Amino acid sequence: MTTSNTRLAAWVNEVAAKTKPDRIHWCTGSADEKKILIEEMQLAGSLIALNTETHPGCYLHRSDPSDVARTEHLTFVCSKNKDDAGPNNNWMEPSEGHKKIDALFAGCMRGRTMYVIPYCMGPINSPLSRCGVEITDSAYVVLNMRIMTRMGDKPLARIEKEDSFVKGLHSTGDLSPDRRFVMHFPEELSIKSIGSGYGGNALLGKKCHALRLGSWQAKSEGWLAEHMLIVGIENPAGKRHYVAAAFPSACGKTNLAMLIPPQAYREKGWKVFTVGDDIAWIHPGKDGRLYAINPEAGYFGVAPGTASDTNPTALNMLNKDAIFTNVAVTKDLQPWWEGLTKSAPEGLTDWQGRAWESGKGPAAHPNSRFTVSASQCGSYTPEAEASDGVPLSAIIFGGRRKELSPLVVESVSWAHGVFLGASVASETTAAATGAVGVVRRDPMAMQPFCGYNFGDYWTHWLSMGKKYNNLPKIFHVNWFRQDKAGRFMWPGFGDNMRVLEWVLARCEGKGEAVRTPIGFLPTNSAINTEGTGLTKETMRELLAIEAPAWKNEMSGIQEYFSKFGSHMPAELGNELKRISSELHG
C-alpha cells in the first residue's frame, strides 16, 4: 500500500531514508492488522494477554521505568518568533530544533518496522475535523492510535482528497531520558518526538496535535482547541443542553464527563450523555452559537482511583477490548490498581513485573493508564459522531481551592468569563507534589498544552465575544471548599448535578442569582440540596465571598498576568480593575 498524495509519499520516503527501517507498513485500521500486531507484540513480550474470561480482548503493556509520563521540560514549541511561543512554553528556534532532533532520528529504526498511520481527529466526514499522519516504530502506538483516533484507509482517502495533514514523526529511539524530546513546529504543522513510548509523548494525535498544534490552527482559522470535556444533560422535559468544561488535574474532570445523577434526579428523568472526556474542538456556527466535537475516538485515562464508588461508568467499560499500561496484575491475570478494591489481593505482580510487597511502593504506577474505545462508555451518545458538533449552552472552568472560590459563579459578560478562565488556579495535593496548598495558575487548564503565547490565546478567546452574539454562558466551579476542620463541605461526584441544574437554569434565563464583584452567585436556596444533609449555614459558607482574601487573589492574578507583557489583552486588565474596585467599594 502507498498513496496517491505526492507530498505524503515524498515525506514517507524522506523519513525512511533518514531512519533506515527494515520494512515500511501503511496502517489500514483493519481487524486483521490488529490481530497480527497483537500476535507480534506478544511474541516479543511487549504485550501480555489478560484473563480472557473476565477481560476478553484486554492486554497489558509495561513501559520502561524511566518512561511513564509526559516530559514537559523536554517539550518545545519551535515557532519562528520566541514571543509567539510565550513564557508558557519552552521555545527553541526551528532550525536548531530540527538539527538537534534529526541527529537522533538518523538510523534509529534499523531492525524495526516503520508504521505509517493516517488518522482523523474528529468524525471522519465532519468539516470540523482535521487529519494527520504519524510515522512511528512502535506497534504499541499503532494499537493505541487505532483506539484513540479514526485511523487507516478512510482518513488516508480524506488526506488524498484535501491534501492537508499534520506531519508527526515518532521513534522510541533508545528510550534514554538524555535523548528524549517532543518538538512542535507550528508554522510547518509538524511534530517530532523521540526517546519515549509513553502516550502523551508518543500518541501524537493527542496532546501534540489536538491541543498544541490544534490551538495554533484554531487561532489562524477562527475556532478553539481546548482541554475540555463535553457532556450532554437532558432534563425531565426532554430538553438537552451540552456543556464543555475545563479542569486542571485532580479536579474531577472524568467524573463530570461520566456523571451519574443522584437517584432522585434519575427518577425524575434527568440523563447524562458523554461526548468526550478530555479535548473539545469548538467552532462558531452560522447561528452565532459555538459547536463542539470531540476530536478523539477513545479514552486514555488514569487507572488509579477509578473504582465502583468513584466512577462506575469508567470502570464498567474496561472489562473488554482495552489496553492497560503499567497497572498491576492479580494471580489470575486481572488488572489491578490502587483504589480498585479496599485492600490489595494476595499475589500481585507490580507494574514492573515484580512480585509486589506491601509497603514497598505502589503496585500500579500512579500514572498507569487504560486505553478504550469511547463507544464502550455506558453514557456514550451517538452525538459524538455528529458532523456539525453539538451546540454549547455553557462553558465551565474549575479549580481546587479549599477556601476563596465559591461553589459556583457565573460571569457577568464574555470578557469576564475569559477572565475567569485565564485566572484558573488549583492548590496542589501531597499525593501529587509532596506539598499541600501551593497555588498554581493553570489558565483554561491549558498550561502544558497551549501551543502559543497565552496573551495571544486570551485575545483570541476575547475576539469570539466581538464576532458572535449567541455564545454560551461561562461559569467557574469549585467542588473542594473545606471547613475549619479540613473536611470537604460539598459532597461532589453525582451531587455536582445539583450545581449543573442551576447552571442550565441560568442558561435558560431562570435560576435565582445575586450580583457580586466576582460574578453572579446562586442565592442560598437556589441550589437543590434535598437529600444531601447540607445545612443552610454550610450553603452560605460555600457561596461566601471574603473581600480581603479576594483582594489578595486579585494581586496574585495581576502578578501572573504581568508575565505576558505587551501580549496581555487590555480587556482582562480592565476586568481585574473592575473587580478590584468593586471589592474595595
VENWO-V856426 format. One record per backbone hydrogen bond with DSSP energy under -0.5 kcal/mol. NH is the residue of the N-H (numbers start at 1). CO is the residue of the C=O. If there is no record, write none. Layout:
NH:CO ; NH:CO
This chain:
6:4 ; 9:5 ; 10:6 ; 11:7 ; 12:8 ; 13:9 ; 14:10 ; 15:11 ; 16:12 ; 17:13 ; 18:14 ; 19:15 ; 20:16 ; 22:109 ; 22:112 ; 23:112 ; 25:114 ; 27:25 ; 27:116 ; 34:30 ; 35:31 ; 36:32 ; 37:33 ; 38:34 ; 39:35 ; 40:36 ; 41:37 ; 42:38 ; 43:39 ; 44:40 ; 45:41 ; 45:42 ; 46:41 ; 47:41 ; 48:60 ; 50:58 ; 51:333 ; 55:51 ; 58:55 ; 59:322 ; 60:48 ; 61:324 ; 63:61 ; 67:64 ; 72:70 ; 74:71 ; 75:72 ; 76:74 ; 76:182 ; 77:90 ; 78:76 ; 78:184 ; 79:77 ; 82:80 ; 84:81 ; 85:81 ; 85:82 ; 86:82 ; 89:86 ; 92:77 ; 97:93 ; 98:94 ; 99:95 ; 100:96 ; 101:97 ; 102:98 ; 103:99 ; 104:100 ; 104:101 ; 105:101 ; 106:102 ; 107:18 ; 108:105 ; 109:19 ; 110:107 ; 112:109 ; 114:23 ; 115:113 ; 115:136 ; 116:25 ; 117:115 ; 117:134 ; 118:116 ; 119:132 ; 120:150 ; 121:130 ; 122:120 ; 122:295 ; 126:123 ; 128:387 ; 129:126 ; 130:121 ; 132:119 ; 133:166 ; 134:117 ; 135:133 ; 135:168 ; 136:115 ; 136:134 ; 139:137 ; 142:138 ; 143:139 ; 144:140 ; 145:141 ; 146:142 ; 147:143 ; 147:144 ; 148:144 ; 149:145 ; 150:120 ; 151:149 ; 152:118 ; 153:28 ; 156:152 ; 157:153 ; 158:154 ; 159:155 ; 160:156 ; 161:157 ; 162:158 ; 163:159 ; 166:131 ; 167:189 ; 168:133 ; 168:166 ; 169:191 ; 170:135 ; 170:168 ; 171:193 ; 175:172 ; 179:176 ; 180:177 ; 181:194 ; 182:74 ; 183:192 ; 184:76 ; 185:190 ; 186:184 ; 188:185 ; 189:185 ; 189:186 ; 190:185 ; 191:167 ; 192:183 ; 193:169 ; 194:181 ; 195:171 ; 196:171 ; 201:198 ; 202:198 ; 203:199 ; 204:202 ; 206:203 ; 209:204 ; 210:205 ; 210:206 ; 211:206 ; 211:207 ; 212:207 ; 213:208 ; 214:209 ; 215:211 ; 216:212 ; 217:213 ; 218:214 ; 219:215 ; 220:216 ; 221:217 ; 222:218 ; 223:218 ; 224:282 ; 226:224 ; 226:280 ; 228:226 ; 229:245 ; 230:276 ; 231:243 ; 232:273 ; 233:241 ; 234:271 ; 235:239 ; 238:235 ; 241:233 ; 242:391 ; 243:231 ; 244:394 ; 245:229 ; 246:396 ; 248:398 ; 251:248 ; 256:252 ; 257:253 ; 258:254 ; 259:256 ; 261:259 ; 262:494 ; 265:262 ; 266:262 ; 267:263 ; 268:264 ; 269:265 ; 269:266 ; 270:265 ; 271:234 ; 273:232 ; 274:379 ; 275:230 ; 275:273 ; 276:230 ; 280:226 ; 281:293 ; 282:224 ; 282:280 ; 283:281 ; 283:291 ; 285:289 ; 288:285 ; 291:283 ; 292:390 ; 293:281 ; 295:293 ; 297:148 ; 298:148 ; 299:372 ; 301:299 ; 301:370 ; 303:368 ; 305:338 ; 306:303 ; 307:305 ; 310:307 ; 311:307 ; 315:311 ; 316:312 ; 317:313 ; 317:314 ; 318:315 ; 319:316 ; 321:56 ; 323:371 ; 324:59 ; 324:322 ; 325:369 ; 326:61 ; 328:336 ; 329:349 ; 330:334 ; 331:346 ; 333:330 ; 336:328 ; 339:341 ; 340:337 ; 348:345 ; 349:329 ; 350:354 ; 351:363 ; 353:350 ; 356:348 ; 360:357 ; 365:326 ; 368:365 ; 369:325 ; 370:301 ; 371:323 ; 372:299 ; 374:297 ; 376:373 ; 377:374 ; 380:377 ; 381:274 ; 384:381 ; 385:382 ; 386:383 ; 389:386 ; 390:292 ; 392:290 ; 393:242 ; 394:242 ; 395:473 ; 396:244 ; 397:475 ; 398:246 ; 399:477 ; 401:399 ; 405:403 ; 407:542 ; 409:476 ; 410:520 ; 411:474 ; 417:413 ; 418:414 ; 419:415 ; 420:416 ; 421:417 ; 422:418 ; 423:419 ; 424:421 ; 426:440 ; 427:400 ; 428:438 ; 432:429 ; 433:429 ; 434:429 ; 434:430 ; 435:429 ; 437:428 ; 439:437 ; 440:426 ; 442:424 ; 444:421 ; 445:442 ; 446:443 ; 449:446 ; 450:446 ; 451:211 ; 453:84 ; 457:453 ; 458:454 ; 459:455 ; 460:456 ; 461:457 ; 462:458 ; 463:459 ; 464:460 ; 464:461 ; 465:461 ; 465:462 ; 466:462 ; 466:463 ; 467:463 ; 468:464 ; 470:288 ; 473:393 ; 475:395 ; 476:409 ; 477:397 ; 478:407 ; 481:478 ; 482:402 ; 483:487 ; 486:483 ; 489:481 ; 490:481 ; 495:492 ; 496:493 ; 497:494 ; 498:495 ; 499:495 ; 499:496 ; 500:496 ; 501:497 ; 502:498 ; 503:499 ; 504:500 ; 505:501 ; 506:502 ; 507:503 ; 508:504 ; 508:505 ; 509:506 ; 510:505 ; 514:521 ; 516:519 ; 519:516 ; 520:410 ; 521:514 ; 523:512 ; 526:523 ; 528:526 ; 529:527 ; 532:529 ; 533:529 ; 539:535 ; 540:536 ; 541:537 ; 542:538 ; 543:539 ; 544:541 ; 547:545 ; 550:546 ; 551:547 ; 552:548 ; 553:549 ; 554:550 ; 555:551 ; 556:552 ; 557:553 ; 558:554 ; 559:555 ; 560:556 ; 561:557 ; 562:558 ; 563:560 ; 564:561 ; 565:562 ; 567:564 ; 568:565 ; 572:569 ; 573:569 ; 574:570 ; 575:571 ; 576:572 ; 577:573 ; 578:574 ; 579:575 ; 580:576 ; 581:577 ; 582:578 ; 583:579 ; 584:580 ; 585:581
